[in-house]
Amino acid sequence: MLDIGDEAPDFTAPLANGDIESFTLSEHLGEAPIVLAFFPAAFTPTCTSEMCSFRDHMAEFEAVDATVYGVSVDLPYTLNEFRAQNDLDFGLISDERRELIDAYDVVSSFSPLDLRAAQRAVFVVNADGIVTYRWVGDNPKQEPDYETVREAVAEAA
């Protein structure tokens, strides 16, 4: 399991930021600390609440030059619509191939169909590509403690 002090797995995936671009983590470490906020699915109540909470506290992240990215298995087109409908001012990374949820060990399977999605989780990655904070929710409706995430980001800065 990926933990604090481990090197964050590098990846390249589609980034929904109004357009759709390619995003490679190692190429963006200059934006560190980077918050990777994994969420199960766009347009669901808890996921919407979580991403809107990050939006509402964006000034606090920007104050320490941190960058926030949401991560889900939704298609990038879906994520762009989710961004637009919720006025999200940060990019959303599409893990449509489910490679990131495997690499970060945050897979949640929904029975009986065994649909694999992201477990709700937050990782903070510093400029050296090291995980400095990790939180993984115990259930899909549990949101992170946003104050603790902001403190972890400030420490990583």
C-alpha positions in Angstrom: 0.0 0.0 0.0 1.3 3.4 -0.9 2.2 5.4 2.2 3.8 8.6 3.5 7.5 8.7 2.4 6.9 6.6 -0.7 7.6 7.9 -4.2 4.3 8.8 -5.8 3.6 6.6 -8.8 4.1 8.6 -12.0 1.4 8.5 -14.6 0.1 10.0 -17.8 -3.7 10.5 -18.1 -6.3 12.8 -19.7 -6.8 16.1 -17.8 -10.2 17.7 -18.1 -9.6 21.4 -17.6 -12.2 22.9 -19.9 -10.3 21.2 -22.7 -8.8 17.8 -22.7 -5.0 17.6 -22.4 -2.5 15.0 -21.5 -1.2 15.2 -17.9 2.0 13.6 -16.6 2.6 13.9 -12.9 6.4 14.1 -13.1 6.1 17.0 -15.5 4.0 19.0 -13.0 6.1 18.5 -9.8 7.0 22.2 -10.1 3.4 22.9 -9.1 4.0 21.1 -5.8 2.7 20.5 -3.4 0.1 18.6 -5.5 -3.1 17.4 -4.0 -4.5 14.3 -5.7 -8.1 13.9 -4.5 -9.6 10.6 -5.7 -13.4 10.3 -5.8 -15.6 7.5 -7.0 -17.9 9.2 -9.6 -18.9 12.6 -10.9 -22.4 13.8 -10.2 -23.0 11.8 -7.1 -23.9 13.7 -3.9 -20.8 13.0 -1.8 -18.4 13.4 -4.7 -20.0 16.7 -5.6 -19.8 17.9 -2.0 -16.1 16.9 -1.8 -15.0 18.6 -5.0 -17.0 21.7 -4.1 -15.3 21.8 -0.7 -11.9 21.8 -2.4 -13.2 24.6 -4.7 -14.5 26.6 -1.8 -11.1 26.4 -0.1 -9.0 26.9 -3.2 -7.6 30.3 -2.0 -6.0 28.5 1.0 -4.3 26.0 -1.3 -3.2 28.8 -3.7 -1.7 30.8 -0.8 1.0 28.1 -0.4 1.3 27.6 -4.2 -0.3 24.2 -4.1 -2.2 22.7 -7.0 -5.3 20.5 -6.6 -6.5 17.8 -9.0 -9.5 15.6 -8.7 -9.1 12.0 -9.9 -11.9 9.6 -11.0 -12.6 6.9 -13.4 -15.1 9.0 -15.3 -14.4 9.9 -19.0 -12.8 13.3 -19.5 -15.9 14.6 -21.3 -18.0 13.7 -18.3 -15.4 15.4 -16.0 -15.5 18.6 -18.1 -19.3 18.7 -17.7 -19.0 18.1 -14.0 -16.4 20.9 -13.7 -18.7 23.3 -15.6 -21.9 22.5 -13.6 -20.1 22.9 -10.3 -17.8 25.9 -11.2 -14.7 23.9 -10.3 -11.6 25.9 -10.9 -9.1 23.0 -10.9 -8.4 20.2 -13.3 -9.9 16.7 -13.1 -7.8 13.7 -14.1 -9.6 10.9 -15.9 -8.5 7.4 -14.9 -10.7 5.7 -17.4 -8.3 2.8 -17.7 -8.2 2.4 -13.9 -4.4 2.5 -13.8 -4.1 5.2 -11.2 -6.5 3.6 -8.7 -4.4 0.4 -9.1 -1.0 2.3 -8.7 -2.2 4.3 -5.7 -4.0 1.3 -4.2 -7.4 3.0 -3.9 -9.7 0.6 -5.7 -13.3 0.3 -4.6 -15.5 -2.5 -6.2 -19.2 -2.1 -6.2 -21.0 -5.5 -6.0 -22.7 -7.3 -7.6 -21.4 -5.9 -10.8 -17.8 -5.6 -9.6 -17.6 -2.1 -11.0 -14.1 -0.7 -10.1 -14.0 2.9 -9.2 -11.8 5.1 -7.0 -12.0 4.8 -3.3 -12.3 8.3 -1.8 -8.7 9.2 -0.9 -6.3 12.2 -0.8 -2.6 12.2 -1.4 -0.2 15.2 -1.1 2.9 15.0 -3.3 5.9 17.3 -2.8 8.3 18.7 -5.4 10.5 15.6 -5.1 7.6 13.3 -6.0 7.3 12.0 -2.5 3.9 11.3 -0.8 3.8 13.6 2.3 0.2 13.0 3.3 -2.2 10.1 2.7 -5.8 9.7 3.7 -8.1 6.9 2.5 -11.8 6.8 3.4 -13.4 3.9 5.2 -16.6 4.2 3.2 -17.8 6.0 0.1 -19.7 8.7 2.0 -16.8 9.7 4.2 -15.1 12.9 3.2 -11.6 13.9 4.2 -10.9 16.3 7.1 -10.3 19.4 4.9 -8.5 21.3 7.7 -6.0 18.4 8.1 -5.5 18.3 4.3 -4.8 22.1 4.2 -2.3 21.7 7.1 -0.5 18.8 5.3 -0.3 20.9 2.2 1.1 23.9 4.1 3.8 21.6 5.7 4.7 20.1 2.2 5.1 23.6 0.9 
